[in-house]
Amino acid sequence: MLIASWAWVAFGLYSVGVWLESRPWARLLEVLRLLSSVPLLLALQQAALVPVGTAGWSVLVLYALVSALWLWRLPASAQGLQAA
């Protein structure tokens, strides 16, 4: 489970890097990262590695909703940072 957690973190950092490079498939990677957070937290809870209560699930749902809204509102042309 620890390896899966580290892989999820590495995948998250990779998806942020892809986003900053303005790759066309960056939004898809970010959506996949958001969708993978729930099964990972559930697996960690089932393995008794992370005691997750209602507060933990609430924080995860809030994080996922805010991130999804941000992805939805961001125009497709605004992927990555624009030079000033």
C-alpha positions in Angstrom: 0.0 0.0 0.0 2.9 2.4 0.7 4.2 1.8 -2.8 0.7 2.5 -4.2 0.6 5.8 -2.2 4.0 6.8 -3.5 3.0 5.9 -7.0 -0.2 8.1 -6.7 2.0 11.0 -5.5 4.4 10.5 -8.3 1.5 10.4 -10.8 0.2 13.6 -9.3 3.5 15.4 -9.7 3.8 14.0 -13.3 0.3 15.3 -14.2 1.2 18.8 -12.8 4.4 18.7 -14.8 2.5 17.8 -18.0 -0.1 20.5 -17.3 2.7 23.1 -16.9 4.2 21.9 -20.2 0.8 22.6 -21.9 0.4 19.1 -23.2 -3.0 18.5 -24.9 -3.7 15.4 -22.7 -2.9 17.2 -19.4 -6.6 17.6 -18.5 -7.3 13.9 -18.9 -4.4 13.0 -16.7 -5.6 15.4 -14.0 -9.1 13.8 -14.2 -7.6 10.4 -13.9 -5.6 11.5 -10.8 -8.7 12.9 -9.2 -10.7 9.7 -9.9 -7.9 7.5 -8.5 -7.8 9.3 -5.1 -11.0 7.7 -3.9 -10.1 4.0 -4.6 -6.6 4.6 -3.1 -8.0 6.1 0.1 -10.5 3.3 0.3 -7.7 0.7 -0.1 -5.7 2.4 2.6 -8.6 2.3 4.9 -9.3 -1.4 4.2 -5.7 -2.3 4.9 -6.0 -0.4 8.2 -3.0 1.8 7.3 -4.9 5.0 7.4 -7.8 5.4 9.8 -10.2 7.5 7.8 -13.3 8.9 9.5 -16.1 11.1 8.1 -13.8 14.1 8.3 -11.3 12.5 6.0 -13.9 11.5 3.4 -15.4 15.0 3.6 -12.0 16.6 3.0 -11.4 14.3 0.0 -14.8 15.0 -1.5 -14.3 18.8 -1.0 -10.9 18.6 -2.6 -12.2 16.5 -5.6 -15.2 18.9 -6.1 -13.0 22.0 -6.0 -10.5 20.5 -8.4 -13.2 19.3 -10.8 -14.8 22.7 -10.8 -11.5 24.3 -11.5 -10.9 21.9 -14.4 -14.4 22.5 -15.7 -14.1 26.3 -15.6 -10.6 26.4 -17.1 -10.7 26.9 -20.8 -8.9 24.3 -22.9 -6.6 27.0 -24.3 -5.4 27.9 -20.7 -3.5 24.7 -20.0 -0.2 25.5 -18.5 1.2 28.9 -17.5 1.4 31.6 -20.0 4.6 33.7 -20.2 4.0 37.4 -19.2 
